[in-house]
Amino acid sequence: MAQRRRVAMTGFAGLDNPEPGLAAARALRAHWKRGLDIEALVYAPWSTGGWTPGVADRLHLIPPLAHGELPLLQRLLAIHRRHPLDALIPCLDLEVPVYSRLATRLARAGIRTLLPQPEDIAAVTKVNLHGFCYANQILTPHTVYVSDLAAVPLHADLLGYPLWVKGTVAGAKKVYNREQAVFEAEPLAARWGGGVLLQEAIEGSEHLAAMVAREDGSCLAMATARKLYCNERGKGVIGAIVDDPGLHKLALQILPKLHWRGPHELEFVRAAKSGLYYLLEINCRLPSWIYLSEFAGANLPAALLAEILAPGRRALRAPRVGAMYARDVEEFTVPVAALTELKRSGEAAVPVSMPRRTCRGDLAVAVSGITSLELTQPGLGVARCLRRAPEVSRVIGLAYTPNDTGLFRSADFDVCSRLPLPGDDADSTAQDEATFDALLRVKQRHGLDVVIPNLDLEIARFRRLAPELDRVGIRSLLPDAAARQKLSKLGLSHLAAGKRLGGLGFPETAVVRSKRDLEQVWKRFGAPMVLKGLEARATRVYSRDQALTIWSRFREDGEKVMLAQPLLYGEEYGVSLVCDRRGRMIDALPLKKLVMCERGKTWGALATPLPLLLDQLAELLGRIGWRGPADVELIRDSLTDRMELIEINPRFPAWIGYAALIEVNLPRDLVLAAVDRPAAAPASWRTDFGGLVFMRTAEEIPAAASRMAVFVNRGELVNGRR
């Protein structure tokens, strides 16, 4: 019988920009289906990746690196005494030099590692990489290290635009003028310290080489990949294994110059004009896309762990060319008791996720907003809720592009059909006709009873189409134009000014139509302030220059009118709800937001009884005559303790998948109301939600160019579920 092994790993946080530990742990779990325990080492209880069902066995709190190496070593040895560790794999750049210095003492205790020497790590940090490349004749973009932010405009102008502004440890933003360079440099420097890097932006394709080096520096395993799609922050969210002899050869030429041991990643840009590879970064750990190597049949994390446990293994075979991944999300619940145990004792077991039975009924429902490449869209959660609705027989995903991650979620969608991409406002009639034709084809081919649009930009179009869709038997439930206008961002400010929000508060708000308006608002509100577009986006600004930069960006993107509000501090809440055709609130799920990503989206939350608030919302929505779903965002002001209404969106929130996990299936309620089937309305608002905390984490899922091609050519994908 094979010996059971136990490995400790780090890097389970990161939210929508995931740390690599979760992907590496998934790869190990896929390879070692039995005989492996994974101990997740986390710095905070809200490291959502560590709680992902079926990956780690336990979570352990460890002290921050800032506390020094001795407390970290003592904590590791304490964990080792309770759960004897065979190996340790750090997965964060800042950790690797620390664990490298601790490697000898860890080895004496029986904890094995495979890590480079601290001086070799220091030679290729972002600040030192340009000098390393120059000394070793490796092409790299021209890069300037700027320790004093006051010098950013000068160096940026000399370097030319566009350019990349990079943090000294992580983070990068592409900018196109000096104002943007200063704007992006400030938060990067504040987060990582030590100034910023300004780097020439070379136009071309981005390529990656993940490698594992043996103790003697030779290559044990390599996977070369190409980024096929990057989100607006420059993160690769779709990628594929490529067979590129030139890239492979270059990576092997660089390896001996690194004097490396263990895992690392080389990031390149291949110049569009010359075809030459320029080295952008060297990361001294496994990359966050490394689960792709398992899809490709050449599991690098498994090879790394095997080499740590028994050095001198044969080189891993080459990965399968063409294997692809797309970055999507997984959502689950964790008992409050488990989080409490981790906080109290520093250790907690990961709860086992119980499978839920999927029912089959007679209704076919289509949902839009089914991708997570930029932001997690609500349609993914709506689909998961509908899978648990006993009346629903078929869930149809409505996608706009072949990159939408819902195309690769065959467990959530029976069919994925293409909707025409939104056009200009002037072409709304043609857009409406194309959308209607697309939905009619879906009904004729697969049956379609209800459609649920989940994107703000779609609501007006689907509302216009509602009568015509209803005539062909496709029902929907949406607020009319008058109700939507009254509860829009601008409409709420008017209701608040007229004291027509009942007991609900609303932040002081000013309309910004010009630069002069902005200057006056800045004098009135000062810093910090929030600038909002009327349809989407909200940005915090902390200086007059930041306010002007954001105002200019909004105008460039077509937002001619904006709203300004003083920034409120306090706990954030959300309410998802459904109203029937009479404006009666059928049911609602209020929650307290506990973890949010950098862009303000919810990645951890807890359902919270708020009966008074729900009564107030029910009264407001009934008076307005609201129909369909709503996503209500609120802040409990820390100074006044008053609940302030921030905005009401005419759709489900992106966290709606939580509803089905705690048996408050609001999308099911919407479907039943749309087809005029009675749903049991609660006698009173719920006060017990089972003590289950919502969590979301990013994950890589298998993608396929063949599925994307079928979708492009045929306009749909059928997943064979009936």
C-alpha angles and dihedrals in degrees: 000000000000116000114256113242133202125202130184118214138181134202105076099138131069101105110206090003095049125209114236098245096084094051091047092048091049089053092051091048091050091052099039100045088167135019099038131105118193118204112198113213109205136175096212137024089241095068091126096189090064091058094052107129117250098015115079122028097209141005122224126191113228128187120263116264089244089070090068138253098281097062089047092050092048091051093049092050090048090054089046091056092055097037110020108226124214096187144003126212116189112203104188126083095228091051099052098075090046094052090042090059090047094046097098094050091045090051091053088058091049098259109130127205138174108214139145123251116271093244091053090051092049091052093064104038114130091260094051101034096091090057092046091052092048092050092049098039095245118151113244134160116267106270133187124197110215114192095175113058091207087072095054095095093051096048093041092054091048092049094047133223143324097036139153123251108205135186118236091247107019143338130074136197128189113224135187105197141020094264091057091045092056092043094054096039095061099063093039092053092044092052101043104021129215099080126275142283123240112205133187111250109230114195113231146083123311119235133185137201119194114192142177117207124201124231090272092052096253121135115264097173140357136185121187118199142171128222106238097179130018124192123230090277092057095252117142107241099165121039143155140204110256134195102227113156092189093055091044092051093047092051091051090049092053095046099076091048089059095056084215137176123187130004129343141154129225116205119202139176116211107214112238093217103043103022089227122141118238118195110232104175144349115215116197097216142047113297124246090246093057094112084076088074089064090052087051095052096247105095107197097186089052090049090049094052092045090052092049091052097041114014123209101048124162118266115273117252118256116274121253109271115236097029107143140195135195122198111238135155137259122206128198143145132252123197114249086232091064092053090046091051092051092050093045102044104016092241136076137166118241108248118241113248112233115221115240123218117244115223128210125218136155106273127097113206129189123204131188129203097063106155137086101190095112105009126354105263122216096239092076092059093041089055092051090052092049090052086065096046110105092210095057120090101173136022116204121194118214109209131183102197138024087247095065105120093219087076088072096046100090091161090062102038131046091192135010116204130185124248120198114259114257113266134198119305089246089062096051094123093056090044091052092049093049092049092049092049091050092052092045090054089052090052093048094048104036109007122255127203105162135021123201115193112202106183125086093227091056101052098084092046095050090045090056090048095047098096094047092045090049090056090059093045101263109128130198137173116216137146115261121246094262094052091045091051093050092052098039118114091265092041092053090053089054092048090049092049089052092046091240099132094088111218094344119109125219129196120253105269136195129190116233117202101151144021088259090056089052092052091051093047091050090055089047101045104019122186134012101032136160123228116199135188115225092241106028146342131057126199132190116225127194103182140035091248091053090050091053092047093051091044089054092048093050091051092048088055092052100263100135095166123047138175126230125203134170110254113259121213121211147080115319124226137185135198126198114195145163128219124196126228091278093056093254114145104237100187141336141198116210119191143175114235111231105168127029131176125235091275093054099255122142118257099157131027145150127220108244130190110243104163096162092051091048091051090052092049092046090053093048095046093045091051091049093045096237119183130192130006129346135188111207120194121197142169126208100221108233091213102046098021086224121140107242119201110226103178145327118224121199095231143052118288121250090250092060092114086077088069095069092043090062096036098255097119103185096168087056089052089051093051092050092048091048092056092040095247113146117249120198104257114211115258087223135357114284119262100180121058098168099259094270118149119215117232134177129193135179119248139176115241128189113267130184133208088213092061091048091050093050090051092050094047101038102025093232147055123215115204097194098243113137 
